[in-house]
């Protein structure tokens, strides 16, 4: 049973339709590449606050303020 965890920053701009497309696409990728059963493939999307996501020692929130 494949388990896919997609993490994205939580900014309120990802629609339900986009999330559905991610779930469908990730599932299909596992079907196409690894011949996995889509009925047993689990896809989780986690939205992480930008204060809790760091790159190069700086939070995404701070990086965006600097840009």
Secondary structure, 3 states (H helix, E strand, C coil): CCEEEEEEEECCCCCHHHHHHHHHHHHHHHHHHHCCCHHHCEEEEEEEEHHHCEECCEEHHHHHHHC
